[in-house]
Amino acid sequence: MNYSNTLKIATNALRRNKFRAFLTMLGIIIGVASVIAMLAIGQGSKKSIQDQMSDMGTNLIMVMPDSEQRGGVQMAGSNTQSLYLSDVEAIAENCPAISAVSPQVVSGGQLVYGNNNWPSSVYGVNEKYLDIRKYELSSGRVFSEKEVKSYAKVGLIGQTIVENLFPDGSNPIGQTIRFNNIPFKVIGVLKDKGENGMGQDQDDLMLTPHTTVQKRILSITHIQGIFASAATEALNDLAIDQLSETLRHTHKIKDGQPDDFRVMSQSELVQTFTSISDMMTTLLGAIAGISLLVGGIGIMNIMYVSVTERTKEIGLRLSVGGKGYDIMMQFLVESVLLSISGGAIGILLGILTTYLVSSVMNWPVVVMTSAVVFSFLVCSGIGIFFGWYPARKAAGLNPIDALRYE
């Protein structure tokens, strides 16, 4: 059998019906482009979330109050008063795997400076909070331990607040802004961090001493959360164990009793978001893959039409000594050519689409080499799978019946 001659015959057959061949390839083109683009968008979103979560600190550990029973009524975690400053001190003293720990209390309200105002949140923390949450100063200083003990009305503001309260570009350092009619002196400005993986603006906040928020704003003695940082990412699990054991001891929780607090780590959140992103990427790829299946059915349909149209040609080739295997290979090669050509065009279109999405919509994308290779292999498989049956039918025609076909 002359394979080069078979390839030439198949190519000429497709050229005779260029438009029909293009329409047949269109399903494959759209399918491959969709798979590559969808997987690139999914992987880009996954990487973006991982990067943004890592910016918050991969060794970050958060402690929040858990729900509890009061008089038979299940109280929400936000209403539970189970965390206190003594817990923060105990963690700092008894957890060597933790390098820094800070309490957190939060209050929402209106920030006002001159004729400008902005709804925001004030976070009561200590001076170690910036290292834990990876915040950096662009100007000014951090409040001191003395200011924490004296309930000083000082604060560090994020870039979002700077833009809305000081739109004229004036220096906020040393200025007094009001939060719910309480004056705060701006002693520092935080560097821009942007949004986190959950779409929350990390620059829309003011950091003040936790004692100031507790005493002057909320009038509470408990704290709403604890933020800590493991010494290294490798010590993350050990740090969580030490922290949990310390809190159970300070809260006098007996063996077998449930915790009245919840411990969450940044690495767990990263894994959770990654698994969700992987699921969504798989779903997008599967939906796009359906169009590949439709394209394969289109190839099978058009090959059936081709066999029917060329029945006399097949009968003539068989009557002059052509073998059934040669006939089958001719139609199979046509099918593979259609799918591979469509796949190649689809790959180019898919890569082009991802870069257009990235440049026009500013959406993060990551073109996966494995997705390109997989799409091309699938195209080849579709050409063989959906072209084999029509080719086999062509090879099995009776020469006399084929020559008599009208």
C-alpha positions in Angstrom: 0.0 0.0 0.0 1.3 3.4 -0.9 0.6 5.7 2.1 1.8 8.9 0.3 -0.7 8.2 -2.5 -3.5 7.5 0.0 -2.7 10.9 1.7 -2.8 12.6 -1.7 -6.1 11.1 -2.7 -7.6 12.0 0.7 -6.3 15.6 0.4 -7.7 16.0 -3.1 -11.1 14.7 -1.9 -11.3 17.3 0.8 -10.2 20.1 -1.5 -13.1 19.3 -3.9 -15.5 20.2 -1.0 -13.6 22.9 0.8 -16.5 24.7 2.4 -18.1 21.4 3.5 -14.8 20.3 5.0 -14.4 23.7 6.8 -17.9 23.4 8.3 -17.1 19.9 9.4 -13.9 21.1 11.1 -15.7 24.0 12.7 -17.1 21.8 15.5 -13.6 20.5 16.3 -12.1 24.1 16.1 -14.7 25.5 18.5 -14.3 22.5 20.8 -10.5 22.6 21.1 -10.5 26.4 21.4 -13.1 26.2 24.2 -11.2 23.5 26.1 -7.9 25.5 26.0 -9.5 28.8 26.9 -11.7 27.4 29.7 -8.8 25.5 31.3 -6.5 28.6 30.9 -9.0 30.8 32.6 -9.6 28.2 35.3 -5.9 27.8 36.0 -5.3 31.5 35.9 -8.0 32.1 38.5 -6.6 29.3 40.7 -3.1 30.8 40.5 -4.4 34.3 41.2 -6.3 33.1 44.3 -3.2 31.2 45.6 -1.0 34.2 45.1 -3.4 36.5 46.8 -3.9 34.1 49.7 -0.1 33.7 50.0 0.2 37.5 50.3 -1.8 37.2 53.5 0.9 34.8 54.9 1.0 31.1 54.3 1.8 30.5 58.0 -1.2 32.6 59.2 -3.4 31.1 61.9 -6.8 32.5 62.9 -8.7 31.8 66.1 -12.4 32.7 66.3 -15.0 32.1 69.0 -17.2 29.1 68.3 -21.0 28.8 68.9 -22.1 27.8 72.4 -25.3 26.9 74.2 -27.0 29.4 76.5 -30.1 28.3 78.2 -30.7 25.7 75.5 -30.3 28.3 72.7 -27.4 27.9 70.2 -25.6 31.2 70.1 -23.8 32.4 66.9 -20.0 32.5 67.0 -20.0 36.3 66.7 -22.0 36.6 69.9 -19.8 34.3 71.9 -17.4 35.9 74.4 -14.9 33.1 74.8 -11.6 34.9 73.8 -9.8 37.4 76.0 -6.4 39.2 76.1 -5.3 36.6 78.7 -5.5 34.0 75.9 -3.2 36.1 73.7 -0.7 36.3 76.5 -0.9 32.6 77.2 -0.3 31.8 73.5 2.7 34.1 73.4 4.2 32.4 76.5 3.4 28.7 75.9 3.6 28.3 72.1 7.2 28.3 70.9 6.2 27.4 67.3 4.3 30.7 67.1 6.4 33.7 66.3 3.8 36.5 66.7 0.3 36.8 68.0 -2.2 39.7 68.0 -5.8 40.2 69.3 -8.4 41.6 66.9 -11.6 43.6 67.5 -13.5 45.3 64.7 -16.0 48.1 64.4 -17.7 49.5 61.4 -18.6 53.1 60.9 -18.0 56.4 59.1 -14.7 58.1 58.7 -14.7 61.8 58.3 -12.1 64.4 57.4 -13.2 67.9 56.6 -16.0 67.7 54.0 -15.0 64.1 53.0 -16.4 60.9 54.5 -16.0 57.2 53.8 -17.7 54.1 55.3 -15.0 51.8 56.6 -13.8 49.5 59.4 -11.5 50.1 62.3 -9.4 47.1 63.4 -8.1 47.0 67.0 -4.8 45.1 67.0 -1.3 45.2 68.5 1.9 46.2 66.8 2.7 42.7 65.7 -0.4 42.5 63.5 1.4 44.1 60.5 4.0 41.3 60.4 1.3 38.6 60.8 -0.9 40.0 58.0 2.1 41.1 55.8 1.2 44.8 55.9 3.9 47.4 55.3 4.1 51.1 55.9 4.6 53.5 53.1 5.1 56.4 55.5 4.8 57.2 59.2 5.2 54.7 62.1 3.4 51.9 64.0 1.8 52.7 67.3 3.9 51.7 70.3 3.2 49.4 73.2 2.8 52.5 75.4 0.1 53.8 73.1 -1.7 50.4 73.3 -1.7 50.5 77.1 -2.9 54.1 77.2 -5.8 53.5 74.8 -4.3 56.1 72.4 -6.5 57.5 69.7 -4.0 56.9 66.9 -4.3 55.0 63.6 -2.8 53.6 60.5 -4.9 54.0 57.4 -5.0 52.1 54.1 -4.7 53.5 50.6 -8.5 53.3 49.9 -9.1 55.6 52.9 -6.3 57.9 51.8 -7.9 58.3 48.3 -11.3 59.0 49.7 -10.5 61.3 52.6 -7.5 63.0 51.0 -8.4 63.3 47.3 -6.3 66.4 46.9 -3.1 64.5 47.5 -2.3 66.1 50.9 -0.2 64.2 53.4 -2.4 62.3 55.9 0.3 62.0 58.5 -0.4 64.1 61.5 -4.0 64.9 60.4 -7.0 64.1 62.6 -9.9 62.1 61.2 -13.1 61.2 63.0 -14.6 57.7 63.4 -18.1 57.8 64.8 -17.3 61.3 66.3 -14.1 60.0 68.0 -11.0 61.8 66.8 -8.0 59.7 65.7 -4.6 61.1 64.8 -3.1 59.5 61.6 0.4 58.3 62.4 1.0 56.0 59.5 -0.1 55.1 56.0 -0.1 51.4 54.7 1.2 50.3 51.4 -1.3 49.2 48.8 -2.3 45.5 49.0 -5.3 45.3 46.7 -8.1 42.7 47.0 -7.7 39.3 48.6 -8.9 36.0 47.1 -12.4 36.6 48.3 -12.7 40.0 46.6 -12.3 42.0 49.9 -10.5 45.3 49.7 -7.5 44.9 52.0 -6.7 48.7 51.9 -10.1 49.8 53.2 -9.3 49.8 56.9 -7.7 51.7 59.8 -5.5 49.9 62.3 -5.6 51.2 65.9 -4.6 49.8 69.3 -7.0 47.0 70.3 -7.5 48.6 73.7 -8.7 51.8 72.0 -11.4 49.9 70.1 -12.4 47.8 73.2 -12.7 50.8 75.6 -13.5 53.8 73.5 -15.6 52.4 70.7 -17.2 49.0 71.6 -17.0 49.1 75.4 -16.2 45.4 75.7 -13.6 43.4 77.6 -13.4 40.4 75.3 -11.8 40.2 71.9 -13.4 39.0 68.7 -10.5 37.0 67.3 -6.8 36.1 67.5 -4.3 36.2 64.6 -1.0 34.4 64.9 1.9 33.5 62.7 3.8 30.2 62.8 7.6 30.6 63.0 7.8 28.8 59.6 5.4 27.2 57.2 6.8 23.8 58.1 5.8 24.4 61.8 2.2 25.3 60.9 0.6 22.1 62.2 2.7 22.1 65.4 1.8 25.7 66.0 -1.9 24.9 65.7 -1.6 21.9 68.1 0.2 24.1 70.7 -2.3 26.9 70.3 -5.3 24.6 70.6 -3.8 22.9 73.7 -3.0 26.2 75.3 -6.6 27.6 74.7 -8.2 24.4 76.0 -6.1 24.8 79.2 -6.8 28.5 79.7 -10.6 27.9 79.0 -10.6 24.9 81.4 -12.1 22.6 78.8 -12.0 18.9 79.9 -11.2 15.9 77.8 -14.1 15.0 75.6 -15.7 18.4 75.7 -15.9 20.4 72.5 -13.8 23.5 72.0 -15.4 27.0 72.4 -13.1 28.3 69.7 -12.3 27.6 66.0 -8.8 27.4 64.7 -8.3 28.1 60.9 -5.0 28.2 59.1 -4.2 30.0 55.8 -2.9 26.8 54.3 -6.3 25.2 54.9 -8.0 28.1 53.2 -5.6 27.9 50.3 -6.3 24.1 49.9 -10.1 24.8 50.1 -10.0 27.5 47.5 -7.7 25.4 45.3 -10.0 22.4 45.5 -13.0 24.6 44.6 -11.0 26.1 41.7 -10.0 22.7 40.5 -13.6 21.6 40.5 -14.7 24.6 38.6 -11.9 24.2 36.1 -12.8 20.5 35.5 -16.5 21.5 35.1 -15.6 24.2 32.5 -13.3 21.8 30.7 -16.1 19.1 30.6 -18.6 21.6 29.3 -16.2 22.7 26.6 -15.3 19.0 25.8 -19.0 18.4 24.9 -18.4 20.5 21.8 -15.5 18.2 20.8 -17.9 15.3 21.0 -20.4 17.2 18.8 -17.6 17.9 16.4 -16.7 14.2 16.2 -20.3 13.3 15.4 -20.2 15.9 12.7 -17.1 14.2 11.2 -18.9 10.8 11.3 -22.0 12.3 9.6 -20.0 14.0 6.8 -18.0 10.8 6.2 -21.2 8.8 5.8 -22.3 11.4 3.2 -18.9 11.1 1.5 -19.2 7.3 1.3 -22.6 7.6 -0.2 -21.6 10.2 -2.8 -18.6 8.2 -3.9 -20.2 4.8 -3.9 -19.5 4.3 -7.7 -15.9 5.4 -7.2 -15.4 2.8 -4.5 -17.0 0.1 -6.6 -14.7 1.0 -9.5 -11.6 0.8 -7.4 -12.7 -2.5 -5.9 -13.5 -3.9 -9.4 -10.0 -3.2 -10.7 -8.3 -4.9 -7.9 -8.4 -2.4 -5.0 -8.4 -3.9 -1.6 -10.9 -3.2 1.1 -8.1 -2.2 3.5 -7.0 0.5 1.0 -10.5 1.9 0.7 -10.9 1.9 4.5 -7.5 3.7 4.9 -8.5 6.3 2.3 -11.6 7.4 4.2 -9.9 7.0 7.6 -7.1 9.3 6.5 -9.7 11.9 5.3 -11.4 11.7 8.8 -8.0 12.1 10.6 -7.0 15.0 8.4 -10.3 16.8 9.1 -9.9 16.4 12.9 -6.2 17.2 13.1 -6.5 20.3 10.9 -9.5 21.5 12.9 -7.5 20.7 16.1 -4.5 22.8 14.9 -6.6 25.7 14.1 -8.5 25.3 17.3 -5.3 25.4 19.3 -4.2 28.7 17.7 -7.7 30.1 18.2 -7.8 29.0 21.9 -4.4 30.5 22.7 -5.4 33.8 20.9 -8.7 33.8 22.9 -6.9 33.5 26.2 -4.6 36.4 25.5 -7.5 38.5 24.3 -9.4 37.7 27.6 -6.2 38.6 29.6 -5.6 41.9 27.8 -9.1 43.1 27.3 -10.8 41.9 30.6 -7.6 41.8 32.7 -8.5 38.3 33.7 -5.6 36.1 34.9 -5.0 33.2 32.5 -2.4 30.4 32.4 -2.2 28.4 29.1 -1.4 24.8 30.1 0.9 22.8 27.8 -0.8 19.6 29.0 -4.2 21.0 27.8 -2.8 21.8 24.3 -1.2 18.3 24.0 -4.4 16.7 25.4 -6.6 18.5 23.0 -4.5 17.6 20.0 -4.4 13.9 21.1 -8.2 14.0 21.5 -8.6 15.4 18.1 -6.6 12.5 16.6 -8.6 10.0 18.6 -11.9 11.6 17.4 -10.7 11.4 13.8 -10.0 7.7 14.2 -12.9 6.8 16.3 -15.6 8.6 14.4 -14.1 7.9 11.0 -13.5 4.2 11.4 -17.1 3.1 11.1 -17.9 5.0 7.8 -14.5 3.9 6.4 -15.3 0.2 7.4 -18.6 0.5 5.7 -17.0 1.8 2.5 -14.5 -1.0 2.5 -17.3 -3.6 2.9 -19.3 -2.5 -0.2 -19.9 -5.1 -2.8 -18.2 -3.9 -6.1 -21.2 -4.9 -8.3 -23.8 -3.2 -6.0 -21.6 -0.2 -5.8 -21.2 0.1 -9.6 -25.0 -0.2 -10.0 -25.7 2.5 -7.3 -27.6 5.5 -8.5 
